[in-house]
């Protein structure tokens, strides 16, 4: 049964074969930006939900 190191090596090699060595840093940068935008959206959504809950409490 392969360990985590072997699986990581296989995944990295597959990524290099599929995308090419030059494309991987660009993909990593894109994924990083996407994660950042997701986190910003999550925080903004939580803030809006809290604002809505607070507004609802004031009406009661």
C-alpha positions as CSV (number, residue, x, y, z in Angstrom):
1,X,0.0,0.0,0.0
2,X,1.5,3.3,-1.0
3,X,2.3,5.9,1.6
4,X,1.6,9.6,1.5
5,X,5.0,10.4,0.0
6,X,4.5,8.0,-2.9
7,X,1.0,9.5,-3.6
8,X,2.4,13.0,-3.6
9,X,5.2,12.1,-6.1
10,X,2.6,10.5,-8.4
11,X,0.3,13.5,-8.2
12,X,3.2,15.9,-8.9
13,X,4.4,13.8,-11.8
14,X,0.9,13.6,-13.3
15,X,0.5,17.4,-13.0
16,X,3.8,18.0,-14.8
17,X,2.8,15.6,-17.6
18,X,-0.7,17.0,-17.9
19,X,0.1,20.7,-17.6
20,X,3.8,21.0,-18.3
21,X,6.4,22.4,-16.0
22,X,5.9,26.0,-17.0
23,X,2.2,26.0,-16.4
24,X,2.2,24.7,-12.8
25,X,3.4,28.0,-11.2
26,X,0.7,29.9,-13.1
27,X,-1.9,27.4,-11.9
28,X,-0.8,27.6,-8.3
29,X,-1.0,31.4,-8.5
30,X,-4.5,31.2,-9.9
31,X,-5.6,28.7,-7.2
32,X,-4.1,31.0,-4.5
33,X,-6.1,34.0,-5.9
34,X,-9.3,31.9,-6.1
35,X,-8.8,30.8,-2.5
36,X,-8.3,34.4,-1.4
37,X,-11.4,35.6,-3.2
38,X,-13.4,32.7,-1.7
39,X,-12.3,33.6,1.8
40,X,-13.2,37.3,1.2
41,X,-16.6,36.2,0.0
42,X,-17.1,33.9,3.0
43,X,-16.2,36.7,5.5
44,X,-18.5,39.2,3.7
45,X,-21.3,36.7,3.7
46,X,-20.9,36.0,7.4
47,X,-20.9,39.7,8.0
48,X,-24.1,40.3,6.1
49,X,-25.8,37.4,7.9
50,X,-24.8,38.8,11.2
51,X,-26.1,42.2,10.2
52,X,-29.3,40.7,9.1
53,X,-29.7,38.8,12.4
54,X,-29.0,42.0,14.4
55,X,-31.5,43.9,12.3
56,X,-34.1,41.2,12.9
57,X,-33.5,41.3,16.6
58,X,-34.0,45.0,16.7
59,X,-37.4,44.7,15.0
60,X,-38.6,42.2,17.6
